Amino acid sequence: MKKFPLQIFLRILFLAFFLCPIPFMYQSGNVAMSIVFLIAAVISGYSLYYYVSSVNVKLIRFFESVQYSDFTIKFSSDNKLGKSFRDLNIEMNQVIEAFKAARAEKEANIHFLNTMVQHIDVGIICYDAHGQIEILNNAAIRLLDVYRLRNLDELLNTEHATLYNEMRKLNSGNRFMYRAKNGLQLSVNATKVNLRGRAVKIISLQNIRSELQAQELDAWQNLTKVLRHEIMNSIAPIVSLVGTMRDIVQEDLKGEIENQEAIEDLSEALKTIESRGKGVMNFVNAYRDFTTLPKPVFKEMPVSNILGRIEALVKAEAKDKSANVSFEIETDFNVICDIDQIEMVIINLVKNAFEAIGEKESGDISVRAYQGSKYRFIEVKDNGTGIVPEALTKIFIPFYTTKKTGQGIGLSLSKQILQMHRGDLTVKSELGVGTIFSLEF
């Protein structure tokens, strides 16, 4: 009795049973019974309508579940109505499962793409025509040094107002170089995409400071090699020839009494030329280290051990120079480095600090290790004379020096060593206050 066709047939039969006698009862004057049968017919008709429309209700529920992605619903309550209903329920449940699987795969792909975007080192900013931020990865937050960014207009309230103006003008495929106030050099690229009629701009921010520094270092090394080769090829034969000429003067012209004074002057001149020639050769050879620095042999070691190895050596020298040297470790972090090279850098910076202090009675030098928000640092600070602003941009250039004596290679080598460690060496200085060199890891 639970089959759908049978239920329909019974309801039609009941409807006909109650409708047919009504005209006869009404004509025979039995109004009350005709009203009763009419009410029964209405009830039977409503039962038939409700029973038939239940299929439509089920279809409505099915389409609503698809529309609103509600895939928890199951159709099985009317399986007892017959095979056609069971088959329909099976097909509808399979469609819902297919939608559910497609949605789960879509969410997994979105999660994967979002994880990948957050993981890469290139900053990604996606925003719509109104400047509303849709994607902002961790690299972009780190490069821009912002806590969060919900709308592009918020950059106007930061130090990146120039970047904001340029980003607004960028078209798809355009790029420009941006130098942040914190020293970062960013390559900014733009791409426009249309998502279902909605324009979205994708901005990539790539820190190319290390690449530019590597190219600059490579250019200096190539220049140094060429200069060294050319100078040595020119000076070496001159020095050799001068030495031969000086020997001739001393041996063959030694007995010329009449020209003794001229011979002595010539001998002295040749001796001076030979001495200066050898000095130039030694000077040029000193830059061999700049172009042949060995590759670092990396080893992991706590920064406390590195500074501990240097402290005894530096403090012994400080006693002779009447300077106060302090070592402080705010955070004892591990450093993967070539320990000998890093020690050489720190010792070189401390020696420079001694020279900057000079004969100052209250000379102080501090070596401090600490953990920053993004990087780890070893800082060498002094209260010496400071460096003139014009020299701050040049002190890492090979051959440049502010000292009366020196070859201008120590800081260049130190910066090269830090770059080979994927770090950097930076400087801050103020005349009459002091200088801070920071090893950045």
Number of C-alpha atoms within 10 A of each C-alpha: 8 10 13 18 12 12 16 16 12 15 20 16 13 17 22 14 15 19 18 13 14 20 13 12 16 14 10 10 11 13 15 11 14 21 14 12 20 18 14 17 22 14 15 22 17 14 16 19 13 13 15 14 12 12 13 12 11 15 13 12 15 20 14 13 16 15 10 8 13 15 20 10 12 14 18 14 10 16 16 12 16 13 12 11 19 17 12 15 19 16 13 19 19 13 15 23 16 13 17 17 13 12 14 12 12 12 12 12 12 12 12 12 12 14 12 11 18 18 13 12 16 19 24 22 21 20 20 18 11 11 16 15 18 15 16 20 20 17 22 23 16 14 20 21 14 12 7 12 18 14 14 18 17 15 18 13 8 13 14 17 14 14 18 16 13 14 20 14 9 18 13 13 9 12 17 13 16 18 15 15 9 10 9 16 20 20 17 21 20 21 16 17 13 10 8 6 7 9 13 20 22 18 22 18 22 21 20 14 16 16 12 12 15 15 12 13 20 13 12 17 18 13 13 19 18 12 13 19 13 11 14 18 12 13 17 16 12 16 20 14 14 21 17 13 16 20 14 13 17 15 10 10 14 13 12 11 10 8 11 13 11 12 19 15 11 16 19 13 14 21 17 13 16 21 15 14 21 17 12 16 19 12 14 18 14 13 20 14 11 21 16 10 13 10 11 15 11 13 11 11 15 14 20 18 13 17 20 12 11 15 16 11 11 16 16 11 14 19 11 8 17 16 21 16 21 15 18 15 15 11 16 14 15 15 18 14 20 18 19 12 20 19 15 16 21 23 17 16 23 22 15 18 27 25 14 20 22 15 13 15 11 11 20 20 23 18 22 18 23 16 15 10 6 10 11 19 22 21 22 24 24 26 23 26 19 20 20 13 12 8 12 15 10 14 19 22 17 20 16 17 18 13 11 6 7 12 16 18 19 22 21 20 23 23 21 21 24 19 19 17 20 12 18 20 22 15 17 14 20 16 13 12 12 20 22 21 21 22 23 18 19
